[in-house]
């Protein structure tokens, strides 16, 4: 299978044998390729004729029909987000509310943090375009899009709401002996996405001056980005940073950029057996508590964020009964049984240690 760089966004694409062209799943550009049979066997990718011409700056997915027209955001200080919400509809793994989680996060990014709608890529089963559904292949390509061409001053966000799991670590880089995974919509047939791949794709390439925040709303998600350090906080708000760097000495941090991940629960929450996925009820906790912390004015620092999120999860049953929800939650989080889904306390992981109570939070 040959690899071809998309002529528009430069995402690597797998070219079927003998195909004269290929359409990108993210930007929809058509890339014409030379006859693969004429290339030397050692070629790792085929030559392509650029079907679209672009001037400098970032490349974003085309805006949906309802998005307002206009140029993409500037290259420096640009904002870009990938949002995945997977309900595994009509399967034994079905979850409720994950698509609403995705809609809620998009609304938050646009209205609270001024992310341009044209720079947000949403993958859910509700998308009519099959190339924007959260399959394993589409998610992999979206990871490449998220970090492609990022520059100092850029702010990136990755939000995932769905199933997470574990599988036995085969390269010796996990402290607990297991790799954490995210489950795309077709994981039963195509397999899961392992933390090693996620780290290699969206963490290690980040250059100095680029910031990535991840909000991972799934079980076994404590270190799903394979970041070197985990912040362990107790109920009094006291914390320590645990060192999760691999014993092998392999560096799992960035190339100078900054990555901070909020995750829904610890790695060892439940069994690593994927047959137990249908009984996991924690999905939704992170999205709800993350938005609550921001809406209620507790987002001054990462420490205040984490404290507020943990408090929300502990107290959410009473709050829902009392009706104490924000306008954002009321508007978008409908149809999901949050009181049964908010079970696990958030964790914070990062590529470097810092004082969580003095470092300002921002997206």
N, C-alpha and C positions, 0 to 999 in steps of 0.2 A: 504494500500500500504506500503510494507516494504522498508526500506532504507538499501543499501549495499554500503560500501566503496569500490571503485575501488582498485583492488589488485596492480595496478601499480602507479597511481597518487593520489589515495585516495580521489578522488572527490565523493561526495555522489550521488548514483544512485537510481532511483526508480525501484524496482523489481516487475514486473507483477506477479500476483498471480500464484503460482505453477511453475514458471520458474526455471529451474535447473542452469542457468547461465545467465550472462548479459554482453554485450559489451559496453565499455566506448565510449562515443561520442567524447572525446578529444584525448585520447592516443590510443584508439582502442584495449586495452588489454581486454581479456576475463576473467571474474571472475566467478569461480565455487562457488556455494553456497550450504549450507546444505538444506535438504528438509524443506521448510518453514512450512509445517504442523507439523513438529516435534518440532518446537520452541515454548516456552511458549508465551501466548498471550501478555505478558507485554514487550516482547523484542522490542526494538526500531530499531534494525538492526539485520540482520542475520549474522551468522558466515560465513566467506569466506576462501577458500583455495587460497593462493597466487600463481597465475599461472605464474608470472614472478618474478625473484629475482633481486634486485637492491642493489647496494652499496650506501653509503651516497651521499649527494649532492642533487641538485635540479632535479626535473623531468620536462621535457619539451615535447611538442608534437613531434612526429617523424617528421624529416625534409621532405619536399616535394621531389618528384623525382629529381628535378633540383637543390636541395640544395647540396652544397659540403659536403662530409662525414667528420666526425670528432667528437670529444667528446663534450658534452655540456659545456657551460661556467662554471667557478668555482663558488662554493657556495657563497663565500663572494665577494661582488662587482659584482654580477651577474646582468644581465639585462633581462627583460621579458616584452613583450608587447601584448596587446589584441587590435585588430583593427576590427571594425565593419563598413561596408559600405552597406547601404540598399537603393535600388532604388524602391522597391514595384512595380516591373515590371508587366505590364499588369493589373494594378488596377487603380482605380480612384485617388489613393494617389501617383501615380508615380512621382519620382524625377529624375532629370538628373544629372549625374556627381558624384553621391555618391560612386560608385565603383571606379572611378578614384581617388576620395579623399583618399580612402583606399590604393590604389596602391602608391599614392604619399607619404602618411605618412610612409608606409613601406620602400620605397626608402630612405626617409630622415633618418629614424632611423638606417638603415643599413650603409648608406654611410657618414652620418655626425656625428652620435653618437655611431657607432660601436656596434649596437645591433646584436648579431648573428641571422642569418635567422632562425635557428632552434629554437630560443626562441621567435619567433613572431607567434602568432596565428591569422589568418585572417578569418573572417566570412563575406562572401558576397554571393549573389545569383549566382555568376559566378562559385562558387566552385562545382566541380562534385560530391564530397562526400556529401551526404545529411546531414551528421553529422557536416559539417562545413559551413552550411548555417545559416543565422542569425535569426533562429526561437527563440521563447521565451525560450524553454527548452535548446537549445544549448547555448544561451547567458547566462542563469543562470549557467550552468555548466562551461562556460568559465570564469565567474567571480570567481568561486571557484578556478579554475586552476591558475588564475593570482596571487592570494595571497598565494596559498598553499606552505607551507614550506619556506616562505621568511625569510631572515636573515639580521642582521645589515650590511649595506653597499650595499644592493640591490637597484636597481632603476627599478621601474615599470611604465608602460605607458598604459593608456586606451584611445583609440580614437574612437569616435562614429560620424558617418555622416548619418543622416536620420531624420525622424520626431520625434518631441517631443510634448508633450501636457500636460494637467493638469487634475486633477480630485479633487473633494471636499475632503479636509482633514477630516478624521474621528477620529483621535486620538489627535487632538488639539496641534500638535507640529509644525505647520506652521504659521509664522507671518501673511501671507496674506490669510490664510484659505484654501489654495490649495496645494495638493501634485503635484510635477512635475514628469513627466513620460518620459520614452523612449519607442518608438514603434518598437518592433521587426517586422520581415516580416509578421508574422501571427497574428498581434495584433487584427485584426478585428474578429477573431474567438477565440484566446487564451488570449487576453487581453494585457494590457501594463505592463511594469516593473516600479514599483513605486520607488520614491527616497528613501523611508524608507528601502526598500529591498537592494537597491544599497549601501546605507550607511552601513547597517548591514553586508554586504558581503565583500566589498572591502575597507571600511574606518576604521570602529571600530576595526577590528582584527590587524591592522598594528602595529608591535612592534617598539620600539625605534631603530633608525638607518636605518629604511626602508623609502624610498621616493617614493611617487606615484604622477605622473602628469596625469591629465585628460584633454583631448581636446575634448570638446563636441560641435559638429557642428549641432545644431538643435534649433528650437524655444522653448520657455519656459525653457531654459536650465540654467538660472542664478544660481540656487541652486539645480541642479538635483542630486548632491552628498550629499545634506543636510549638507553641511559644516557650521560651526558656524559663520564665518565672511565673509563679502562681501566687496570688495574694490570698492568704487564708485569714479570714476575719471572724472573730467570735461575736457573741450577742451583745457584748459591751462596747463593740466598735474597735477593739484592739486587734491589730493585725501583724502578721509576719509574711515575708516573701519566701516561698519555698523554691528551691533550685531544682528545676526539671530538665536541666541540660543533659543530653545523652552521655552515658558512660564512655561511649566511643570517642567523644570529643568533637563529633560533627556539629557544626554551628547551625542552629535553627532560627537565628535571628534574621534581621534585614541587612540590606547593603547600605545602611545609614539612616533609613527611614524609621518611622515610629508606628508600632502596631499595638493596639489595646483592644482586648476582647472581653465582652460581657457574655457569660455563658450561664445556662439555666440550672446546671447541677454538676456535681462532681463526676469524675470518670467512673467511679465504682458504684453508681447508683443502683443499677439492676444487672441481671444476668447478661452475659455477652451473646446469648443465644437469640438470634433474630426471630425465632418462633414466638418469643415473648413480646414482640413489638405491639401486638394488638391490645395488650393489657397496660401499656404505658399511658399515663394520664397527665404527665407534667407539661406537655406542650402547651404554650400560651402564657406561661408564667413570666418569662423574660420580657416579651413584648408589652404585656400589660403593665408590669412594674416599672419598666424603662420609661414608658410614656408618662405614667403617673408621677414619677420623680421629676421629670422635666416640667409637666403641667403645674405641679404644685410648688415650683420654685426651689427644688432641692438639688439643682444641677450646678451649684457653684464649683464644687471640686469632685474628683472621682470618689473620694471617701464619702462625701455627703450623698452622692448618687447611689453608691453601693449600700450605704446604711438605709436610705429611704426605700430602695428596692426590696431589701430584705424585710423591712418592716411592713411594706405593702403586702408581701406574700404571706407573712405570718398572720396579718390582720384582715386579709381580703374577704374572708367569709362574712365577717361582721359588716365590713364596709359595703359589700354588695347588698346585704339585707337592708342596710340603712340608706341606700341610695346615694352614697357619697362617691360619685364618679364624675369625672370631668366632662366637659362638652365634647371633647375629642373622642373619649371612650364611648360616650352615649351615642355619638353619631355613627361610629364605625364598628365597634365591637358588639355586634348583635348576632344572635343565633348561636353563639358558642357558650357552653356551660363552664364559665370561668371558675366557679367555686370548686369544681371537681378537678380542674386542671392546674390550679396554682398550688403546687406541692413542694417544690425544691427551692433552696435559697441560692441566689446568684453567686457566681465566682468571677474573679477578675484575673486575666492573664495578660502578660506584656512581654515585649522583647527586651526590656530593661526595667530595673527596679526604680521606684520613685516614691516620694512621700505623697500618699493618696489624699491627705488632708490639706496640702498646700498647692497641688498641681491643679490649675483650673480645667474644668471640663468644657470641651467645645467640639463641634462637628464641622 
